[in-house]
Amino acid sequence: MFKKTRAFFLRSLASLITAVAFIGVSPQSAWIFYEPDIPEDLK
């Protein structure tokens, strides 16, 4: 009984963490497309 509950909890936690990670990544911050704003002093 405890093993099933623990497995369910761990699967749910992993799914939640994965969903939060994907939501936090915006399309603009993809590797080659990311261009940070350059401060005016450096232009």
ABEGO torsion letter per residue (X at the ends): XAAAAAAAAAAAAAAAAAAAAAAABBAAABAAABBBBBBAAAX
